[in-house]
Amino acid sequence: MDPLMRRAIITGLLGGAAVIHIGLIGMIDAFQSRDTIADVLTLGALLPILIALLIGWRSGGPMRAPHIIPTGRRAVALGALGGGTTGLVITALALFTTTIDVRWILSNASPSLAEELWYGQGAALGSVLVIVVSAAAGAAGAALHVIPGTIARALTVGGITAILVALMEPFVVAVLRNIGLRFLEGIFYAQGGLTLIGFVLVFAITAAGTYAWATRGRETKQRVAAMPPDRRRTGKLVVYFVLTAFLLVLPQIVGSRLSEVVGTVGLYILLGLGLNIVVGFAGLLDLGYVAFYAVGAYTTAVLTSAASPAFSPELPFFGALPFVIVAAMLIGLMVGTPVLRLRGDYLAIVTLGFGEIARILFLSAWAQPLVGGAQGILSVPPPIPFGRDPQSIYYPILFFCILAAVAARSLQGSRVGRAWNAMREDESVAEATGINTVTYKLLAFGLGAAFGCISGALFATKIGTVFPVSFDLLVSINALALIILGGMGNIAGVIVGALVLVGLPELLREFSEFRLLIYGMVLVTMMLLRPEGLLPSRSRRAELHEREDAEDQYEDEAGEETGQPVVTT
């Protein structure tokens, strides 16, 4: 069989397996209650279509071994084959659930699942419809390889944005009402999702904006770079002023509920910026970063709360903060000193152990007289006298996020940042060039701990209570995942990663049952398709692409030796 056809069929079968999985765990049924386009397309019906589209994109793409690049109609046909294969598997699942009752084992394998997969039609028409729609989605996915890259990117961004805007209806409607644009609500939204006109408008506006930026963005950057330094500096100041003004009025625009989400995102931005120093700048894989988060929260609670078990000096937040930072930096040095000789996986395992030690220590009876044990510490006062409502506590979080971003940016371009960069690339070479790696490792751990403890301190004052269960391994995993997704070593990437991995799940809490599953799917997809992250640093992007180019060159040379040149079909 032709290798491209074989790949399309195998990929289509994998796509069908993915649909079987999400169907049998109840995801399709749970998402059936949410409309993407009101009275036209539900989210549950959209999921198999999106999977078929992704399968088509994969099936119609270039093949590395043997070296074959399908083009034009051939690529689209392969995409349709992959999507159609997925449709056949979906049809088989629907027929299976209607003919054999296995609900005593798989509770979601019911006739209602078949009805949803068949778009509410009967078995014959529904089966044909599923296969045709899946094949069409696969062809559309493969067509992204055929059309120009700027157009493909614009269509992708437009589609993703339209789906997200549909899912976030309550929040978007609240924002429209707060800014006096309530009349747009009827144009864009019906009960449960976007109207057809609203979906098309959101898609068109976003796609057009993405295309315009892709085609004119480089020209605009060159024009700005050619400006005189005074004008360029003035332009930057204007941009910073507008951005600052927007951030200051944001709580009034989005309301209390969204301000709560933004505050949570801000805490993880602080965590991400601190961990980015350790992992992204210095290349030290730390899986126990939650320890510094916990130290910041508990130290703040002990120093500020009237209900502190051992002693309660009841310091104001900003009076206690220097002691909190010093305590966290000392803990950072204590964690960093024993692991100075460790690298890679060994370092990750040891730091993971330190994170678990911190959690168990705060939970233990030995530390209970000081930190309250399982009962924690209550009555932690807010950081500012205006209260701890989401719209008030947003401002101290914003202040420290800006402060941390500016500090991280300054460190990145400094002599210290260049030393960290050299350590990350090759520690042995860095030592040979005279860099004191011991000093810079400890500095990375200490500064990373300081950033993390500030986030923990704000968390304690935001919630008003501190319990050990708030500081489990998942906090470290979330912080590490957001810098990997956003772009390791890049400050803007940390912000984008926090918005995607923390902000979106908070906005879509109705799907919290499948949160970790979707979380894992996103991370695996990103690692396969874009391992450098959404907004990688220049050095990280160059490093990964240099490695890919070397692999491609090796494969090309191997192909020449075996008589298998690159083939375009």
MONORDA-V630961 format. One record per backbone hydrogen bond with DSSP energy under -1.0 kcal/mol. NH is the residue of the N-H (numbers start at 0). CO is the residue of the C=O. If there is no record, write none. Layout:
BEGIN
nh = {NH NH}
co = {CO CO}
END
This chain:
BEGIN
nh = {5 6 7 8 9 10 11 12 13 14 15 16 17 18 19 20 21 22 23 24 26 27 29 30 33 34 35 36 37 39 40 42 43 45 46 49 50 51 52 53 54 55 56 57 58 59 62 67 67 68 73 75 76 77 78 79 80 81 82 83 84 85 86 87 88 89 90 91 92 93 94 95 96 97 98 99 104 105 108 109 112 113 114 115 116 117 118 119 120 125 126 127 128 129 130 131 132 133 134 135 136 137 138 139 140 141 142 144 146 151 152 153 154 155 156 157 158 159 160 161 162 163 164 165 166 167 171 172 173 174 175 176 177 178 180 183 184 187 188 189 192 193 194 198 199 200 201 202 203 204 205 206 207 208 209 210 211 212 213 214 215 216 219 220 221 222 223 224 225 226 231 232 233 234 235 236 237 238 239 240 241 242 243 244 245 246 247 248 252 253 254 258 259 260 261 262 263 264 265 266 267 268 269 270 271 272 273 274 275 276 277 278 280 281 283 290 291 292 293 294 295 296 297 298 299 300 301 302 303 304 314 319 320 323 324 325 326 327 328 329 330 331 332 333 334 335 336 339 341 345 347 348 349 350 351 352 353 354 355 356 357 358 359 360 361 362 369 370 371 374 375 376 379 386 391 392 394 396 397 398 399 400 401 402 403 404 405 406 407 408 409 410 411 412 417 418 419 420 421 422 423 424 425 429 430 431 432 433 434 436 439 440 441 442 443 444 445 446 447 448 449 450 451 452 453 454 455 456 457 458 459 460 461 462 463 465 469 470 474 476 477 478 479 480 481 482 483 484 485 486 489 493 494 495 496 497 498 499 500 501 502 503 505 506 507 510 511 513 514 517 518 519 520 521 522 523 524 525 526 527 528 529 532 533 534 540 541 542 543 544 545 546 547 548 549 550 551 552 553 554 555 556 557 558 559 560 561 563 566 568}
co = {1 2 3 4 5 6 7 8 9 10 11 12 13 14 15 16 17 18 19 20 21 21 25 26 30 191 40 40 193 36 36 33 30 41 42 45 46 47 48 49 50 51 52 53 54 55 67 62 65 566 70 71 72 73 74 75 76 77 78 79 80 81 82 83 84 85 86 87 88 89 90 91 92 93 94 95 101 101 105 107 109 109 110 111 112 113 115 114 117 121 122 123 124 125 126 127 128 129 130 131 132 133 134 135 136 137 138 141 142 147 148 149 150 151 152 153 154 155 156 157 158 159 160 161 162 163 167 168 169 170 171 172 173 174 175 180 181 183 184 192 189 35 187 194 195 196 197 198 199 200 201 202 203 204 205 206 207 208 209 210 211 212 215 216 217 218 219 220 221 223 227 228 229 230 231 232 233 234 235 236 237 238 239 240 241 242 243 244 248 249 250 254 255 256 257 258 259 260 261 262 263 264 265 266 267 268 269 270 271 272 273 274 275 276 277 287 288 288 289 290 291 292 293 294 295 296 297 298 299 300 302 315 316 319 320 321 322 323 324 325 326 327 328 329 330 331 332 336 338 342 343 344 345 346 347 348 349 350 351 352 353 354 355 356 357 358 366 366 367 371 372 465 463 383 388 388 391 392 393 394 395 396 397 398 399 400 401 402 403 404 405 406 407 408 413 414 415 416 417 418 419 420 421 425 426 427 428 430 429 434 435 436 437 438 439 440 441 442 443 444 445 446 447 448 449 450 451 452 453 454 455 456 457 458 459 376 466 467 471 472 473 474 475 476 477 478 479 480 481 482 486 489 490 491 492 493 494 495 496 497 497 498 501 502 503 507 508 510 511 513 514 515 516 517 518 519 520 521 522 523 524 525 529 484 485 536 537 538 539 540 541 542 543 544 545 546 547 548 549 550 551 552 553 554 555 556 557 558 66 68}
END
